[in-house]
Amino acid sequence: GYLGKNEIVDILAPPGVLGLVLDSPDDGWPVIHAVKRESVIADQVTIGNRLMSIDGTDVRNHTSFHLSTLLNEPSRGKKKV
């Protein structure tokens, strides 16, 4: 799920590349830094949203590189973010 304006929103993302660029700020919660035009979830996320979990796993303090690897694994099915 990601943290919107004081709310948590769950997105069921399809398999494959999501087209998100993530940043890992010092406060520990990854942030959506950019959304690519071809993103399949572009209409569900906004720059600045915080990524809280992937498939129920807390992603606080994970590097943006590690998260991108997790989100873009071709072998993964649908992902709950």
Rosetta constraint file for C-alpha pairs under 8 A:
AtomPair CA 1 CA 8 HARMONIC 6.14 0.50
AtomPair CA 1 CA 9 HARMONIC 5.37 0.50
AtomPair CA 1 CA 10 HARMONIC 4.33 0.50
AtomPair CA 1 CA 11 HARMONIC 6.45 0.50
AtomPair CA 1 CA 51 HARMONIC 6.32 0.50
AtomPair CA 1 CA 52 HARMONIC 5.36 0.50
AtomPair CA 1 CA 53 HARMONIC 5.29 0.50
AtomPair CA 1 CA 54 HARMONIC 6.89 0.50
AtomPair CA 1 CA 56 HARMONIC 7.90 0.50
AtomPair CA 1 CA 80 HARMONIC 6.84 0.50
AtomPair CA 1 CA 81 HARMONIC 4.31 0.50
AtomPair CA 2 CA 8 HARMONIC 5.53 0.50
AtomPair CA 2 CA 9 HARMONIC 5.54 0.50
AtomPair CA 2 CA 10 HARMONIC 6.66 0.50
AtomPair CA 2 CA 49 HARMONIC 6.33 0.50
AtomPair CA 2 CA 50 HARMONIC 5.22 0.50
AtomPair CA 2 CA 51 HARMONIC 4.36 0.50
AtomPair CA 2 CA 52 HARMONIC 4.96 0.50
AtomPair CA 2 CA 53 HARMONIC 7.05 0.50
AtomPair CA 2 CA 81 HARMONIC 6.59 0.50
AtomPair CA 3 CA 7 HARMONIC 5.55 0.50
AtomPair CA 3 CA 8 HARMONIC 4.54 0.50
AtomPair CA 3 CA 9 HARMONIC 6.48 0.50
AtomPair CA 3 CA 49 HARMONIC 5.96 0.50
AtomPair CA 3 CA 50 HARMONIC 5.14 0.50
AtomPair CA 3 CA 51 HARMONIC 6.59 0.50
AtomPair CA 3 CA 52 HARMONIC 6.64 0.50
AtomPair CA 4 CA 8 HARMONIC 5.97 0.50
AtomPair CA 4 CA 9 HARMONIC 6.91 0.50
AtomPair CA 4 CA 49 HARMONIC 5.66 0.50
AtomPair CA 4 CA 50 HARMONIC 7.11 0.50
AtomPair CA 10 CA 80 HARMONIC 6.55 0.50
AtomPair CA 10 CA 81 HARMONIC 5.78 0.50
AtomPair CA 11 CA 44 HARMONIC 7.51 0.50
AtomPair CA 11 CA 79 HARMONIC 7.95 0.50
AtomPair CA 11 CA 80 HARMONIC 5.56 0.50
AtomPair CA 11 CA 81 HARMONIC 5.16 0.50
AtomPair CA 12 CA 78 HARMONIC 6.46 0.50
AtomPair CA 12 CA 79 HARMONIC 5.66 0.50
AtomPair CA 12 CA 80 HARMONIC 4.55 0.50
AtomPair CA 12 CA 81 HARMONIC 6.45 0.50
AtomPair CA 13 CA 18 HARMONIC 7.58 0.50
AtomPair CA 13 CA 40 HARMONIC 7.82 0.50
AtomPair CA 13 CA 41 HARMONIC 6.92 0.50
AtomPair CA 13 CA 78 HARMONIC 5.50 0.50
AtomPair CA 13 CA 79 HARMONIC 5.01 0.50
AtomPair CA 13 CA 80 HARMONIC 6.07 0.50
AtomPair CA 13 CA 81 HARMONIC 6.98 0.50
AtomPair CA 14 CA 18 HARMONIC 7.96 0.50
AtomPair CA 14 CA 40 HARMONIC 7.77 0.50
AtomPair CA 14 CA 77 HARMONIC 6.92 0.50
AtomPair CA 14 CA 78 HARMONIC 4.57 0.50
AtomPair CA 14 CA 79 HARMONIC 6.43 0.50
AtomPair CA 15 CA 72 HARMONIC 7.95 0.50
AtomPair CA 15 CA 74 HARMONIC 6.97 0.50
AtomPair CA 15 CA 75 HARMONIC 7.97 0.50
AtomPair CA 15 CA 76 HARMONIC 6.09 0.50
AtomPair CA 15 CA 77 HARMONIC 4.85 0.50
AtomPair CA 15 CA 78 HARMONIC 4.86 0.50
AtomPair CA 15 CA 79 HARMONIC 6.85 0.50
AtomPair CA 16 CA 71 HARMONIC 7.86 0.50
AtomPair CA 16 CA 72 HARMONIC 5.71 0.50
AtomPair CA 16 CA 73 HARMONIC 6.88 0.50
AtomPair CA 16 CA 74 HARMONIC 5.54 0.50
AtomPair CA 16 CA 76 HARMONIC 7.57 0.50
AtomPair CA 16 CA 77 HARMONIC 7.97 0.50
AtomPair CA 17 CA 39 HARMONIC 7.80 0.50
AtomPair CA 17 CA 71 HARMONIC 7.13 0.50
AtomPair CA 17 CA 72 HARMONIC 4.89 0.50
AtomPair CA 17 CA 73 HARMONIC 7.83 0.50
AtomPair CA 17 CA 74 HARMONIC 7.82 0.50
AtomPair CA 18 CA 39 HARMONIC 5.34 0.50
AtomPair CA 18 CA 40 HARMONIC 5.97 0.50
AtomPair CA 18 CA 41 HARMONIC 6.75 0.50
AtomPair CA 18 CA 71 HARMONIC 7.25 0.50
AtomPair CA 18 CA 72 HARMONIC 6.95 0.50
AtomPair CA 19 CA 35 HARMONIC 6.06 0.50
AtomPair CA 19 CA 36 HARMONIC 5.07 0.50
AtomPair CA 19 CA 37 HARMONIC 7.64 0.50
AtomPair CA 19 CA 38 HARMONIC 6.45 0.50
AtomPair CA 19 CA 39 HARMONIC 4.32 0.50
AtomPair CA 19 CA 40 HARMONIC 7.19 0.50
AtomPair CA 20 CA 32 HARMONIC 6.69 0.50
AtomPair CA 20 CA 33 HARMONIC 7.64 0.50
AtomPair CA 20 CA 34 HARMONIC 6.04 0.50
AtomPair CA 20 CA 35 HARMONIC 4.82 0.50
AtomPair CA 20 CA 36 HARMONIC 6.18 0.50
AtomPair CA 20 CA 39 HARMONIC 6.92 0.50
AtomPair CA 21 CA 32 HARMONIC 6.00 0.50
AtomPair CA 21 CA 33 HARMONIC 5.39 0.50
AtomPair CA 21 CA 34 HARMONIC 4.92 0.50
AtomPair CA 21 CA 35 HARMONIC 6.22 0.50
AtomPair CA 21 CA 36 HARMONIC 7.67 0.50
AtomPair CA 21 CA 68 HARMONIC 7.96 0.50
AtomPair CA 22 CA 30 HARMONIC 6.45 0.50
AtomPair CA 22 CA 31 HARMONIC 5.60 0.50
AtomPair CA 22 CA 32 HARMONIC 4.70 0.50
AtomPair CA 22 CA 33 HARMONIC 5.14 0.50
AtomPair CA 22 CA 34 HARMONIC 7.04 0.50
AtomPair CA 22 CA 64 HARMONIC 5.45 0.50
AtomPair CA 22 CA 67 HARMONIC 7.98 0.50
AtomPair CA 22 CA 68 HARMONIC 7.45 0.50
AtomPair CA 23 CA 30 HARMONIC 5.64 0.50
AtomPair CA 23 CA 31 HARMONIC 5.24 0.50
AtomPair CA 23 CA 32 HARMONIC 6.40 0.50
AtomPair CA 23 CA 33 HARMONIC 5.79 0.50
AtomPair CA 23 CA 63 HARMONIC 7.89 0.50
AtomPair CA 23 CA 64 HARMONIC 5.49 0.50
AtomPair CA 24 CA 28 HARMONIC 6.60 0.50
AtomPair CA 24 CA 29 HARMONIC 6.61 0.50
AtomPair CA 24 CA 30 HARMONIC 4.60 0.50
AtomPair CA 24 CA 31 HARMONIC 6.37 0.50
AtomPair CA 24 CA 61 HARMONIC 7.45 0.50
AtomPair CA 24 CA 62 HARMONIC 7.41 0.50
AtomPair CA 24 CA 63 HARMONIC 5.83 0.50
AtomPair CA 24 CA 64 HARMONIC 5.49 0.50
AtomPair CA 25 CA 29 HARMONIC 6.81 0.50
AtomPair CA 25 CA 30 HARMONIC 6.52 0.50
AtomPair CA 25 CA 31 HARMONIC 7.36 0.50
AtomPair CA 28 CA 60 HARMONIC 5.09 0.50
AtomPair CA 28 CA 61 HARMONIC 4.39 0.50
AtomPair CA 28 CA 62 HARMONIC 7.49 0.50
AtomPair CA 29 CA 50 HARMONIC 6.06 0.50
AtomPair CA 29 CA 51 HARMONIC 6.44 0.50
AtomPair CA 29 CA 52 HARMONIC 6.67 0.50
AtomPair CA 29 CA 59 HARMONIC 7.22 0.50
AtomPair CA 29 CA 60 HARMONIC 4.78 0.50
AtomPair CA 29 CA 61 HARMONIC 6.29 0.50
AtomPair CA 30 CA 50 HARMONIC 5.59 0.50
AtomPair CA 30 CA 51 HARMONIC 5.32 0.50
AtomPair CA 30 CA 52 HARMONIC 7.44 0.50
AtomPair CA 30 CA 59 HARMONIC 7.52 0.50
AtomPair CA 30 CA 60 HARMONIC 6.74 0.50
AtomPair CA 30 CA 61 HARMONIC 7.46 0.50
AtomPair CA 30 CA 62 HARMONIC 7.42 0.50
AtomPair CA 30 CA 63 HARMONIC 7.70 0.50
AtomPair CA 30 CA 64 HARMONIC 6.80 0.50
AtomPair CA 31 CA 47 HARMONIC 7.67 0.50
AtomPair CA 31 CA 48 HARMONIC 5.62 0.50
AtomPair CA 31 CA 49 HARMONIC 5.63 0.50
AtomPair CA 31 CA 50 HARMONIC 4.37 0.50
AtomPair CA 31 CA 51 HARMONIC 5.92 0.50
AtomPair CA 32 CA 46 HARMONIC 7.17 0.50
AtomPair CA 32 CA 47 HARMONIC 5.11 0.50
AtomPair CA 32 CA 48 HARMONIC 5.22 0.50
AtomPair CA 32 CA 49 HARMONIC 5.48 0.50
AtomPair CA 32 CA 50 HARMONIC 6.34 0.50
AtomPair CA 32 CA 51 HARMONIC 7.24 0.50
AtomPair CA 33 CA 47 HARMONIC 5.48 0.50
AtomPair CA 33 CA 48 HARMONIC 6.21 0.50
AtomPair CA 34 CA 47 HARMONIC 5.66 0.50
AtomPair CA 35 CA 39 HARMONIC 6.58 0.50
AtomPair CA 35 CA 42 HARMONIC 6.35 0.50
AtomPair CA 35 CA 45 HARMONIC 7.97 0.50
AtomPair CA 35 CA 46 HARMONIC 7.52 0.50
AtomPair CA 35 CA 47 HARMONIC 6.86 0.50
AtomPair CA 36 CA 42 HARMONIC 7.51 0.50
AtomPair CA 37 CA 42 HARMONIC 7.30 0.50
AtomPair CA 38 CA 42 HARMONIC 7.74 0.50
AtomPair CA 41 CA 45 HARMONIC 6.60 0.50
AtomPair CA 42 CA 46 HARMONIC 7.57 0.50
AtomPair CA 45 CA 49 HARMONIC 6.87 0.50
AtomPair CA 51 CA 59 HARMONIC 7.27 0.50
AtomPair CA 51 CA 81 HARMONIC 7.25 0.50
AtomPair CA 52 CA 58 HARMONIC 6.03 0.50
AtomPair CA 52 CA 59 HARMONIC 5.84 0.50
AtomPair CA 52 CA 60 HARMONIC 6.65 0.50
AtomPair CA 52 CA 81 HARMONIC 7.62 0.50
AtomPair CA 53 CA 57 HARMONIC 5.04 0.50
AtomPair CA 53 CA 58 HARMONIC 4.51 0.50
AtomPair CA 53 CA 59 HARMONIC 5.11 0.50
AtomPair CA 53 CA 60 HARMONIC 7.82 0.50
AtomPair CA 53 CA 80 HARMONIC 7.99 0.50
AtomPair CA 53 CA 81 HARMONIC 5.86 0.50
AtomPair CA 54 CA 58 HARMONIC 6.90 0.50
AtomPair CA 54 CA 59 HARMONIC 6.90 0.50
AtomPair CA 54 CA 71 HARMONIC 7.90 0.50
AtomPair CA 54 CA 79 HARMONIC 6.85 0.50
AtomPair CA 54 CA 80 HARMONIC 5.76 0.50
AtomPair CA 54 CA 81 HARMONIC 4.77 0.50
AtomPair CA 55 CA 79 HARMONIC 5.95 0.50
AtomPair CA 55 CA 80 HARMONIC 4.73 0.50
AtomPair CA 55 CA 81 HARMONIC 6.30 0.50
AtomPair CA 56 CA 80 HARMONIC 7.32 0.50
AtomPair CA 56 CA 81 HARMONIC 7.94 0.50
AtomPair CA 59 CA 67 HARMONIC 7.76 0.50
AtomPair CA 62 CA 66 HARMONIC 6.47 0.50
AtomPair CA 62 CA 67 HARMONIC 6.65 0.50
AtomPair CA 63 CA 67 HARMONIC 6.32 0.50
AtomPair CA 64 CA 68 HARMONIC 6.05 0.50
AtomPair CA 65 CA 69 HARMONIC 6.29 0.50
AtomPair CA 66 CA 70 HARMONIC 6.31 0.50
AtomPair CA 67 CA 71 HARMONIC 6.05 0.50
AtomPair CA 68 CA 72 HARMONIC 5.94 0.50
AtomPair CA 69 CA 73 HARMONIC 6.09 0.50
AtomPair CA 71 CA 79 HARMONIC 7.60 0.50
AtomPair CA 72 CA 76 HARMONIC 7.92 0.50
